[in-house]
Amino acid sequence: MTSAERPSEKIHYICQTYVETKAGRNGQAGLKIAKQFEYSTASEAQNRAEREALSENCSGADAYMVIEDPASGEVGTPSFLVRLGNVPEFDDF
């Protein structure tokens, strides 16, 4: 297959929100994903994250992009556009 025949990479723009979880046996509260939205542009994902982060029931929000290889289905490491409020450490992502 030549490079012209290979499917191009697909970029996904995601807004992901978080809510706090109650403290468990270890006494530590945590975060869990509440909502995920996919958009066709980075600015749409970022704008949604900014709006969601202002919501009363939202602890934090990320807007990020990932690149998918359609041939293998593999998705790369997220590149964050904005991280607002209480969000997980990158290593937890």
Backbone torsions as a table, in degrees:
resi	resn	phi	psi	omega
1	MET	NA	131.1	178.0
2	THR	-84.1	165.3	-179.6
3	SER	-62.1	-28.8	179.3
4	ALA	-69.9	-24.3	-178.7
5	GLU	-89.5	-14.9	-179.2
6	ARG	-72.7	138.8	175.7
7	PRO	-65.3	144.2	-179.6
8	SER	-76.4	163.0	177.8
9	GLU	-67.4	149.4	177.9
10	LYS	-111.7	130.8	179.3
11	ILE	-101.0	130.5	177.4
12	HIS	-112.1	130.6	175.9
13	TYR	-108.4	119.6	-171.0
14	ILE	-121.6	139.1	166.5
15	CYS	-111.6	127.4	-178.8
16	GLN	-129.7	129.4	-179.0
17	THR	-110.5	159.8	-177.0
18	TYR	-131.2	150.0	171.6
19	VAL	-126.8	153.8	179.0
20	GLU	-79.9	143.7	174.8
21	THR	-102.5	154.8	-180.0
22	LYS	-68.8	155.6	179.0
23	ALA	-62.6	134.7	178.6
24	GLY	-93.4	-156.6	-179.6
25	ARG	-61.6	-30.8	179.7
26	ASN	-79.5	-2.8	177.4
27	GLY	79.9	5.1	-178.0
28	GLN	-106.3	132.0	173.0
29	ALA	-79.4	158.6	-179.8
30	GLY	-136.3	-168.1	177.7
31	LEU	-125.3	147.7	171.3
32	LYS	-136.5	155.5	178.6
33	ILE	-68.8	130.6	178.5
34	ALA	-98.9	-52.6	-176.5
35	LYS	-140.2	153.4	171.8
36	GLN	-135.8	135.2	178.1
37	PHE	-129.7	139.4	175.7
38	GLU	-111.0	138.9	-178.3
39	TYR	-127.7	166.2	-179.2
40	SER	-91.1	-11.7	177.7
41	THR	-135.8	157.1	178.3
42	ALA	-63.6	-40.6	-177.0
43	SER	-66.2	-34.8	176.9
44	GLU	-64.2	-43.8	179.6
45	ALA	-65.1	-42.9	-179.7
46	GLN	-66.1	-43.8	179.0
47	ASN	-60.7	-41.0	179.6
48	ARG	-66.1	-41.8	178.5
49	ALA	-60.4	-41.6	179.7
50	GLU	-63.9	-41.8	178.3
51	ARG	-67.4	-45.0	-178.4
52	GLU	-63.8	-38.1	-178.1
53	ALA	-63.4	-24.0	178.3
54	LEU	-83.0	-12.2	-178.7
55	SER	-67.6	143.2	-176.4
56	GLU	-61.6	-35.3	-175.7
57	ASN	-96.3	13.7	-179.4
58	CYS	-110.0	125.7	177.7
59	SER	-82.4	-31.4	-179.2
60	GLY	-172.5	169.1	-178.8
61	ALA	-150.2	143.9	173.9
62	ASP	-117.5	145.6	165.8
63	ALA	-123.0	128.4	-176.8
64	TYR	-149.7	167.6	175.3
65	MET	-125.4	146.5	173.2
66	VAL	-132.5	149.9	178.4
67	ILE	-108.5	128.1	-179.7
68	GLU	-107.2	138.1	172.2
69	ASP	-93.6	105.4	-176.1
70	PRO	-60.1	-28.2	-178.9
71	ALA	-67.1	-41.1	-176.9
72	SER	-103.9	-19.3	-175.7
73	GLY	81.1	0.8	-179.8
74	GLU	-73.7	144.5	179.3
75	VAL	-118.1	135.1	-178.7
76	GLY	-77.0	-179.3	177.8
77	THR	-67.9	139.1	-179.6
78	PRO	-67.0	143.2	172.1
79	SER	-110.8	113.4	-174.5
80	PHE	-76.9	134.5	175.2
81	LEU	-91.1	-40.5	177.8
82	VAL	-158.7	145.6	175.5
83	ARG	-130.8	120.7	-172.8
84	LEU	-126.0	136.2	176.0
85	GLY	75.5	-148.0	-178.1
86	ASN	-87.7	106.6	-179.3
87	VAL	-126.6	156.4	-179.9
88	PRO	-66.5	155.2	172.9
89	GLU	-60.8	152.4	-178.5
90	PHE	-57.7	-37.8	-179.4
91	ASP	-63.4	-24.5	179.6
92	ASP	-84.6	-9.3	-172.6
93	PHE	-69.6	NA	NA
